[in-house]
């Protein structure tokens, strides 16, 4: 989705950054956020993420605004507050932007033109606190190439595929320790039989991207998918969109299991509060339905690797909000759903939340 005083130090496990995004994942997943965490690199074993020998299932969120707010002293506290809130909910990954388009030291100089020097500087930059280069930092979960790539001038998909192959090889030549994904919406291309049975509408196969083909690229470690049925259809109500979301997820997990043999991470999902038939309770049902699909996949050790909500914010950030934005502690039902999902996935992997509030919630199986 394209959007319209220092806080407390929070132990973090991983980031995913590349041309567009940075992922943060919380070290050892289930920890006391006031305690130092021993960090390990997240890896992949077939269709599962693995950390320290155990499967890892992602329950996280998007806060694209971190880089913008971390630059200035007056706004930096919001980043720390959001990370602390995520940690208290047991969330494991935060996805955020790490790029600069146009202007001084731009990563993307102009549409389709990138500065390899800036790319390398980003991957080799040293953390100002730990002194660790980003490419050697286990705080980084993985890198993502680009958000929702489309190439309308070549709907065959060849141009985008060539670009993915070139850029992933370049990134892996600098950083071989971190996982890498594309950043796809998940649409099937013109040669895929699923373009007719799974894509939301015909236009989705004419965007120059193809979920399976793009995700098969040898340097891509896991597949990425978005879920926005209320934006993709123009004549469906909530119940139809809910059914589509389940079908959409199951189709991509089937691809992960049978064709790609890779994890499938649903890196954005949300329900717009601008829909004509919108009611607040629909968002709870939408979240619950998506969480249930991932939980069932985790129990069966399938490729559904987790979800990231779009998007979480702090109070007073109206300029960064959109029709999907949530301040989680102002929505008790959403906060509880997030925590319950953390608990369920924690049970599947054998990890447990350790702070008192989380332990109390996790003592009652959702």
C-alpha positions as CSV (number, residue, x, y, z in Angstrom):
1,X,0.0,0.0,0.0
2,X,1.3,3.5,-0.9
3,X,0.4,5.9,2.0
4,X,-0.7,9.3,1.7
5,X,13.1,13.3,23.1
6,X,14.4,9.6,22.4
7,X,12.2,6.7,23.4
8,X,13.3,3.7,25.4
9,X,15.8,1.3,23.9
10,X,13.9,-1.8,22.8
11,X,15.7,-5.0,22.0
12,X,15.1,-5.9,18.4
13,X,15.8,-9.1,16.4
14,X,15.5,-8.3,12.7
15,X,15.1,-5.8,9.9
16,X,14.1,-6.3,6.3
17,X,15.2,-3.4,4.1
18,X,16.0,-2.9,0.5
19,X,15.0,-0.5,-2.2
20,X,11.7,0.2,-0.4
21,X,11.3,-1.4,3.0
22,X,12.9,-2.2,6.3
23,X,11.7,-5.1,8.5
24,X,12.3,-5.2,12.2
25,X,11.9,-8.4,14.1
26,X,12.1,-8.7,17.8
27,X,15.0,-10.7,19.1
28,X,14.2,-14.2,20.3
29,X,10.6,-13.3,19.6
30,X,9.3,-13.8,23.1
31,X,11.3,-11.7,25.5
32,X,11.1,-9.1,28.2
33,X,11.6,-5.8,26.3
34,X,13.7,-4.4,29.1
35,X,16.2,-7.3,28.9
36,X,19.0,-7.7,26.4
37,X,18.3,-10.4,23.8
38,X,20.8,-12.8,22.2
39,X,20.2,-12.4,18.5
40,X,20.6,-14.9,15.7
41,X,20.0,-14.6,12.0
42,X,16.6,-15.8,10.6
43,X,17.1,-18.5,8.0
44,X,14.9,-20.6,5.8
45,X,14.3,-24.4,5.9
46,X,12.1,-25.3,3.0
47,X,8.8,-23.5,3.5
48,X,9.5,-22.3,7.0
49,X,11.4,-19.5,8.6
50,X,13.8,-20.8,11.3
51,X,15.4,-19.0,14.2
52,X,17.8,-20.8,16.6
53,X,16.6,-24.2,15.4
54,X,12.9,-23.5,15.9
55,X,10.2,-22.5,13.3
56,X,9.4,-18.8,13.3
57,X,5.9,-17.5,12.3
58,X,5.5,-13.8,11.8
59,X,2.9,-11.7,13.6
60,X,3.7,-8.1,13.0
61,X,2.8,-4.7,11.5
62,X,3.7,-2.0,9.1
63,X,4.9,1.5,10.3
64,X,6.4,3.0,7.1
65,X,7.1,6.3,8.8
66,X,10.0,5.1,11.0
67,X,12.9,6.6,8.9
68,X,11.1,9.9,8.6
69,X,10.5,10.3,12.3
70,X,13.9,8.9,13.4
71,X,15.7,11.7,11.7
72,X,14.4,14.5,14.0
73,X,14.9,14.8,17.8
74,X,11.3,16.0,18.3
75,X,9.7,13.0,16.6
76,X,12.2,10.2,17.4
77,X,10.3,9.2,20.5
78,X,7.4,7.9,18.4
79,X,9.6,5.2,16.9
80,X,10.6,3.9,20.3
81,X,7.0,4.1,21.6
82,X,5.7,2.1,18.6
83,X,8.4,-0.6,19.0
84,X,7.7,-0.9,22.7
85,X,4.0,-1.2,22.0
86,X,4.7,-3.9,19.4
87,X,6.9,-5.8,21.9
88,X,4.3,-5.8,24.6
89,X,1.8,-7.4,22.1
90,X,4.4,-10.1,21.4
91,X,4.7,-8.9,17.8
92,X,7.8,-10.2,15.9
93,X,8.4,-8.1,12.8
94,X,7.9,-4.5,11.8
95,X,8.1,-3.5,8.2
96,X,9.2,0.1,7.3
97,X,10.7,2.2,4.6
98,X,14.5,2.5,3.9
99,X,14.8,4.4,0.7
100,X,15.2,7.8,-0.8
101,X,13.8,8.8,-4.2
102,X,15.3,11.8,-6.1
103,X,17.3,14.6,-4.6
104,X,20.6,14.4,-2.7
105,X,22.1,10.9,-2.4
106,X,19.0,9.4,-3.8
107,X,18.7,5.6,-4.0
108,X,16.4,5.9,-7.0
109,X,17.8,8.7,-9.1
110,X,14.9,8.8,-11.5
111,X,12.1,6.3,-12.4
112,X,13.9,3.0,-13.0
113,X,17.4,4.3,-12.4
114,X,19.2,3.4,-9.2
115,X,22.6,4.5,-7.7
116,X,24.6,1.3,-6.9
117,X,26.9,3.3,-4.7
118,X,24.0,4.3,-2.4
119,X,22.7,0.7,-2.5
120,X,26.1,-0.5,-1.2
121,X,26.3,2.3,1.4
122,X,22.9,1.2,2.8
123,X,23.9,-2.4,3.1
124,X,27.3,-1.7,4.6
125,X,26.3,1.2,6.8
126,X,27.4,0.7,10.5
127,X,24.8,0.9,13.2
128,X,25.8,4.1,15.2
129,X,25.1,2.4,18.5
130,X,26.4,-1.2,18.0
131,X,29.0,-0.5,15.3
132,X,27.8,-3.5,13.3
133,X,27.3,-3.2,9.5
134,X,23.7,-3.7,8.4
135,X,24.8,-6.7,6.3
136,X,26.2,-8.3,9.4
137,X,23.4,-7.3,11.8
138,X,21.0,-10.0,12.9
139,X,18.6,-7.2,13.9
140,X,17.8,-7.2,10.2
141,X,15.2,-9.9,9.5
142,X,15.4,-9.6,5.7
143,X,15.5,-7.2,2.8
144,X,12.7,-6.3,0.4
145,X,13.4,-5.1,-3.2
146,X,10.4,-2.9,-4.0
147,X,6.9,-2.2,-2.9
148,X,4.1,-3.5,-5.2
149,X,6.2,-3.6,-8.5
150,X,4.3,-3.1,-11.7
151,X,5.6,-2.6,-15.3
152,X,2.6,-1.5,-17.5
153,X,4.9,-1.0,-20.5
154,X,5.7,-4.8,-20.6
155,X,2.8,-6.9,-19.4
156,X,4.6,-10.0,-20.5
157,X,6.6,-9.7,-17.3
158,X,10.0,-10.0,-18.9
159,X,11.3,-6.6,-18.0
160,X,10.4,-6.9,-14.3
161,X,11.7,-10.4,-14.1
162,X,15.1,-9.3,-15.6
163,X,15.2,-6.5,-13.1
164,X,14.5,-8.8,-10.2
165,X,17.2,-11.3,-11.3
166,X,19.7,-8.5,-11.7
167,X,19.0,-6.7,-8.4
168,X,18.8,-9.8,-6.2
169,X,22.1,-11.0,-7.5
170,X,23.6,-7.6,-6.7
171,X,22.3,-7.5,-3.2
172,X,23.3,-11.1,-2.5
173,X,26.9,-10.2,-3.7
174,X,27.1,-7.7,-0.8
175,X,24.9,-9.4,1.8
176,X,24.7,-13.2,1.9
177,X,23.4,-13.4,5.5
178,X,19.9,-12.0,5.2
179,X,16.8,-13.3,3.5
180,X,15.4,-11.5,0.5
181,X,12.0,-11.0,-1.0
182,X,10.4,-9.0,-3.9
183,X,7.5,-7.1,-2.4
184,X,4.7,-8.4,-4.6
185,X,1.0,-7.8,-4.4
186,X,0.6,-11.4,-5.4
187,X,-1.2,-11.1,-8.8
188,X,-0.9,-13.9,-11.3
189,X,0.5,-13.0,-14.8
190,X,-0.9,-13.5,-18.3
191,X,0.6,-17.0,-18.7
192,X,-0.6,-18.3,-15.3
193,X,-3.8,-20.5,-15.3
194,X,-4.7,-18.8,-11.9
195,X,-5.2,-15.5,-13.6
196,X,-8.7,-16.5,-14.5
197,X,-9.6,-18.4,-11.2
198,X,-7.8,-16.4,-8.5
199,X,-7.0,-12.9,-9.6
200,X,-9.6,-10.3,-8.5
201,X,-10.3,-9.0,-12.0
202,X,-8.7,-9.1,-15.5
203,X,-6.6,-6.0,-15.0
204,X,-4.5,-7.9,-12.3
205,X,-2.9,-10.1,-15.0
206,X,-1.8,-7.0,-17.1
207,X,0.5,-5.3,-14.6
208,X,3.8,-6.9,-15.8
209,X,4.2,-9.0,-12.6
210,X,3.6,-12.7,-11.9
211,X,3.6,-14.1,-8.4
212,X,5.0,-17.5,-9.1
213,X,7.5,-16.5,-11.8
214,X,8.9,-13.5,-9.8
215,X,9.1,-15.5,-6.6
216,X,10.9,-18.4,-8.3
217,X,14.0,-16.2,-8.9
218,X,16.9,-18.2,-7.3
219,X,18.0,-15.4,-5.0
220,X,14.5,-14.8,-3.6
221,X,14.2,-16.6,-0.2
222,X,10.5,-16.1,0.5
223,X,7.4,-14.9,-1.3
224,X,5.5,-11.8,-0.4
225,X,1.7,-11.1,-0.9
226,X,-0.7,-8.3,-0.1
227,X,-4.4,-8.6,0.8
228,X,-6.7,-5.7,-0.2
229,X,-9.9,-7.1,-1.7
230,X,-11.9,-4.0,-1.0
231,X,-9.5,-2.0,-3.2
232,X,-9.3,-4.7,-5.9
233,X,-13.0,-5.2,-6.5
234,X,-15.5,-2.5,-7.3
235,X,-18.8,-4.3,-6.8
236,X,-18.3,-6.6,-3.8
237,X,-19.5,-6.2,-0.2
238,X,-17.7,-7.2,2.9
239,X,-18.8,-10.9,3.0
240,X,-17.7,-11.5,-0.6
241,X,-14.4,-9.8,0.2
242,X,-13.9,-11.9,3.2
243,X,-14.4,-15.1,1.2
244,X,-12.0,-13.8,-1.4
245,X,-9.3,-13.1,1.2
246,X,-9.4,-16.7,2.4
247,X,-9.3,-18.1,-1.2
248,X,-6.4,-15.7,-2.1
249,X,-4.3,-16.8,0.9
250,X,-4.9,-20.5,0.3
251,X,-4.0,-20.2,-3.3
252,X,-0.6,-18.6,-2.5
253,X,0.2,-21.0,0.3
254,X,-0.5,-23.8,-2.2
255,X,2.0,-22.2,-4.5
256,X,4.5,-21.9,-1.7
257,X,4.1,-25.6,-0.8
258,X,3.9,-27.2,-4.2
259,X,5.7,-24.9,-6.7
260,X,8.0,-22.5,-4.9
261,X,9.0,-24.6,-1.9
262,X,9.4,-21.3,0.0
263,X,7.7,-19.5,2.9
264,X,4.8,-17.1,1.9
265,X,4.6,-14.0,4.0
266,X,1.5,-11.8,3.8
267,X,3.4,-8.5,4.2
268,X,0.3,-6.2,4.0
269,X,-3.3,-6.6,4.8
270,X,-6.0,-4.2,5.9
271,X,-9.7,-3.2,5.6
272,X,-10.6,0.4,4.6
273,X,-12.8,2.4,6.8
274,X,-14.0,4.3,3.7
275,X,-16.0,1.3,2.3
276,X,-19.6,2.2,1.8
277,X,-20.8,-0.7,4.1
278,X,-18.0,-0.3,6.6
279,X,-18.6,-1.1,10.3
280,X,-15.9,-1.2,13.0
281,X,-16.7,-4.8,13.8
282,X,-15.8,-5.8,10.2
283,X,-12.2,-5.0,10.8
284,X,-12.1,-7.4,13.8
285,X,-13.7,-10.2,11.6
286,X,-11.3,-9.5,8.8
287,X,-8.2,-9.7,11.0
288,X,-9.5,-12.8,12.8
289,X,-10.2,-14.6,9.5
290,X,-6.7,-13.9,8.2
291,X,-5.1,-14.8,11.5
292,X,-7.0,-18.1,11.5
293,X,-5.7,-19.0,8.1
294,X,-2.1,-18.5,9.2
295,X,-2.6,-20.4,12.5
296,X,-4.1,-23.4,10.7
297,X,-1.2,-23.3,8.3
298,X,1.4,-23.1,11.1
299,X,-0.2,-26.1,12.9
300,X,0.1,-28.1,9.6
301,X,3.7,-26.9,9.0
302,X,2.6,-25.4,5.6
303,X,4.1,-22.4,3.9
304,X,1.9,-19.6,5.4
305,X,4.7,-17.8,7.3
306,X,2.8,-15.0,8.9
307,X,1.1,-11.6,8.4
308,X,1.9,-7.9,8.8
309,X,-1.0,-5.5,9.4
310,X,-1.1,-2.2,7.4
311,X,-0.6,0.0,9.4
312,X,0.0,1.1,13.0
313,X,0.6,4.6,14.2
314,X,1.0,6.8,17.3
315,X,-1.4,9.5,18.4
316,X,-1.0,12.8,16.7
317,X,0.1,11.4,13.3
318,X,-2.9,12.3,11.2
319,X,-0.6,13.4,8.3
320,X,0.8,9.8,8.0
321,X,-2.6,8.1,8.5
322,X,-4.7,6.6,5.8
323,X,-8.0,4.6,5.6
324,X,-6.3,1.6,7.2
325,X,-4.4,3.2,10.0
326,X,-4.8,2.1,13.6
327,X,-3.4,3.3,17.0
328,X,-3.5,-0.2,18.5
329,X,-4.0,0.7,22.2
330,X,-7.0,2.8,21.2
331,X,-8.7,-0.3,19.7
332,X,-8.8,-2.9,22.5
333,X,-10.4,-5.6,20.3
334,X,-7.5,-5.2,17.7
335,X,-4.9,-5.2,20.4
336,X,-6.3,-8.4,21.9
337,X,-6.5,-10.1,18.5
338,X,-2.9,-9.3,17.9
339,X,-1.9,-10.6,21.3
340,X,-3.9,-13.8,20.8
341,X,-2.3,-14.5,17.5
342,X,1.1,-14.0,19.1
343,X,0.1,-16.5,21.8
344,X,-1.2,-19.1,19.3
345,X,1.8,-19.0,17.1
346,X,4.0,-19.1,20.2
347,X,2.4,-22.3,21.3
348,X,3.0,-23.8,17.8
349,X,6.7,-23.1,17.9
350,X,7.2,-23.7,21.6
351,X,8.0,-20.1,22.4
352,X,6.3,-18.3,25.3
353,X,5.8,-14.7,26.2
354,X,7.5,-13.8,29.4
355,X,6.0,-10.5,30.6
356,X,3.2,-10.7,33.2
357,X,0.4,-9.3,31.0
358,X,1.2,-11.5,28.1
359,X,1.5,-14.6,30.2
360,X,-1.9,-13.9,31.7
361,X,-3.5,-13.6,28.3
362,X,-1.7,-16.6,26.9
363,X,-2.9,-18.8,29.8
364,X,-6.3,-18.9,28.2
365,X,-6.2,-20.6,24.8
366,X,-7.9,-18.4,22.2
